[in-house]
Amino acid sequence: MSFISAIQSGFRNYVNFKGRATRSEYWWWALFTLVIQIVTSGVVDGLGAVATLVLLVPGIAVAIRRMHDTNHRGWWQLFPIVNLVFALRAGDAGENRFGPPPPPRSLS
């Protein structure tokens, strides 16, 4: 998944806490939120807080779907070290209890 398609997917599925998200979708989303936070933190007072609020729910949704891809419940987000280990793991190749794997996306 490309950077742009990961961002589009994050906003398109911002309230979708079911299903699965690939590693690339999760990590591109993490990079996007980091860049937005860096850019908005020094521009205008309060803009960083607004950006945080706008990206909060989509970020949680992507992270929960990423946990589902590794066949774990989304509650593992509450444990940072375990969360990182699961986020780095490859997702299940086949269907798991959270559904089929995300469809492959082209780089175009």
C-alpha positions, 0 to 999 in steps of 0.5 A: 500500500502506498503512502497516499492510499494508506491515508485515504484508507485511514480517513475512509475507514475512520469509524471502522473498528472491524476488519484488518489493516496491513503493516504498510497501512498502519506504518504509513498512517503513523508516519502521516500523523507524526508529520502532521503533528510536527508541522502543526505544532509550531505554526499556530497556537492550538492547531496542533491540538486540533490536528490531534483531535482530527487524527485521534479516532482514525488512528485508533481505528487503524491500530485496532484493525492492525491488531486484528490482522495479527489475530489479536483483540484491539485492547492490546493497544493499551499495552505499548510494548506488546502493541509494538511487537504485534504491530511489527509482526506480519499479519495472518496470511489466511482468514482469521477470527477477524475476517479475511486478509485485506486485499492487495493494493497496487502502488499506482 
